[in-house]
């Protein structure tokens, strides 16, 4: 999961350089930056509950954005939802993990090999719903 979090953060930073001309995007990036700082603290403390809360907050922030911001930021949401799937799987919430993974796929998550080897998803990997979703990105 940490690899995906780092990749999402790098994408956000790179995107911030090109999105800076849009005031709504600038506000969204500022909110994401604040969430990212809290995420670093939560990761360092291995506070999975806080990490899940922050990713959920990012989903809510994204949903509150105007259409142009949502369209531009949509590519990061696959990673956000994937991380939610991982966190929910780690706590044994199979239904929540599958639902989050379905959202990740809907937002373009397509790394089949990583998904099938990610130990965070071990508890859901045998679930028929998860298998169907994973096969759809193969």
C-alpha positions as CSV (number, residue, x, y, z in Angstrom):
1,X,0.0,0.0,0.0
2,X,2.8,2.5,0.7
3,X,4.0,2.2,-2.9
4,X,0.6,3.3,-4.1
5,X,0.3,6.1,-1.6
6,X,3.7,7.4,-2.7
7,X,2.7,7.2,-6.3
8,X,-0.5,9.0,-5.7
9,X,1.3,11.8,-3.8
10,X,3.9,12.1,-6.6
11,X,1.0,12.4,-9.2
12,X,-0.7,15.1,-7.1
13,X,2.5,17.1,-6.8
14,X,3.2,16.8,-10.5
15,X,-0.4,17.7,-11.3
16,X,-0.2,20.7,-9.0
17,X,2.4,22.3,-11.3
18,X,0.1,22.2,-14.3
19,X,-3.2,22.7,-12.6
20,X,-2.2,25.9,-10.7
21,X,-4.1,28.3,-13.1
22,X,-7.5,27.1,-12.0
23,X,-8.5,28.6,-8.6
24,X,-10.9,25.7,-7.8
25,X,-8.1,23.2,-8.6
26,X,-5.7,25.2,-6.5
27,X,-8.1,25.0,-3.5
28,X,-8.5,21.3,-4.1
29,X,-4.7,20.7,-4.2
30,X,-4.3,22.7,-1.0
31,X,-6.8,20.4,0.7
32,X,-5.1,17.4,-0.7
33,X,-1.7,18.7,0.5
34,X,-3.1,19.1,4.1
35,X,-4.5,15.5,3.9
36,X,-1.2,14.3,2.6
37,X,0.6,15.7,5.6
38,X,-1.8,14.0,7.9
39,X,-1.4,10.8,5.9
40,X,2.4,10.9,6.4
41,X,1.9,11.1,10.1
42,X,-0.7,8.3,10.1
43,X,1.5,6.1,8.0
44,X,4.5,6.7,10.3
45,X,2.3,5.7,13.2
46,X,0.9,2.7,11.3
47,X,-2.6,4.2,12.2
48,X,-4.7,2.4,9.6
49,X,-7.9,3.8,11.0
50,X,-6.7,7.3,10.4
51,X,-5.4,6.4,6.9
52,X,-8.8,5.1,6.0
53,X,-10.4,8.2,7.4
54,X,-8.1,10.4,5.3
55,X,-8.7,8.5,2.1
56,X,-12.4,8.7,2.8
57,X,-12.0,12.5,3.3
58,X,-10.3,12.7,-0.1
59,X,-13.2,10.9,-1.7
60,X,-15.6,13.4,-0.2
61,X,-13.4,16.4,-1.2
62,X,-13.3,15.1,-4.7
63,X,-17.1,14.6,-4.9
64,X,-17.5,18.3,-3.8
65,X,-15.5,19.6,-6.7
66,X,-16.9,21.3,-9.8
67,X,-16.9,19.2,-13.0
68,X,-13.7,20.5,-14.5
69,X,-11.7,19.8,-11.4
70,X,-13.3,16.3,-11.1
71,X,-12.5,15.6,-14.7
72,X,-8.9,16.6,-14.3
73,X,-8.4,14.9,-10.9
74,X,-10.2,11.7,-11.8
75,X,-7.0,9.7,-12.6
76,X,-5.9,9.9,-8.9
77,X,-9.1,8.5,-7.6
78,X,-8.3,4.9,-8.7
79,X,-5.3,4.9,-6.4
80,X,-7.3,6.5,-3.6
81,X,-10.0,3.8,-3.9
82,X,-7.4,1.1,-4.2
83,X,-5.9,2.1,-0.9
84,X,-9.3,2.1,0.7
85,X,-9.8,-1.4,-0.6
86,X,-6.4,-2.4,1.0
87,X,-7.2,-0.8,4.3
88,X,-10.6,-2.4,4.5
89,X,-9.2,-5.7,3.6
90,X,-6.6,-5.5,6.3
91,X,-9.3,-5.0,8.9
92,X,-11.4,-7.9,7.6
93,X,-14.1,-5.8,5.9
94,X,-14.6,-7.9,2.8
95,X,-17.7,-6.1,1.6
96,X,-16.1,-2.7,2.1
97,X,-12.9,-3.9,0.4
98,X,-14.7,-5.2,-2.6
99,X,-16.9,-2.1,-2.9
100,X,-13.8,0.1,-2.8
101,X,-11.9,-2.1,-5.3
102,X,-14.9,-1.8,-7.6
103,X,-14.6,2.0,-7.4
104,X,-10.9,1.8,-8.0
105,X,-11.5,-0.2,-11.2
106,X,-14.2,2.3,-12.2
107,X,-11.7,5.1,-11.9
108,X,-9.2,3.3,-14.0
109,X,-7.1,1.1,-11.7
110,X,-5.7,-1.5,-14.0
111,X,-2.6,-3.0,-12.4
112,X,-3.6,-6.7,-12.3
113,X,-0.2,-8.0,-11.3
114,X,0.2,-5.6,-8.4
115,X,-3.3,-6.3,-7.3
116,X,-2.9,-10.0,-7.3
117,X,0.3,-9.9,-5.4
118,X,-0.5,-7.2,-2.9
119,X,-0.5,-8.8,0.6
120,X,-3.0,-6.1,1.8
121,X,-5.7,-7.8,-0.3
122,X,-5.1,-11.3,0.9
123,X,-8.4,-11.5,2.8
124,X,-10.5,-10.6,-0.3
125,X,-8.6,-12.4,-3.0
126,X,-10.8,-15.5,-2.9
127,X,-14.1,-13.5,-2.9
128,X,-15.9,-14.2,-6.2
129,X,-16.8,-10.5,-6.6
130,X,-13.2,-9.5,-6.2
131,X,-12.1,-12.2,-8.6
132,X,-14.6,-10.9,-11.3
133,X,-13.3,-7.3,-10.8
134,X,-9.7,-8.4,-10.9
135,X,-10.3,-10.4,-14.1
136,X,-11.9,-7.4,-15.7
137,X,-8.5,-5.6,-15.5
138,X,-6.4,-8.5,-16.6
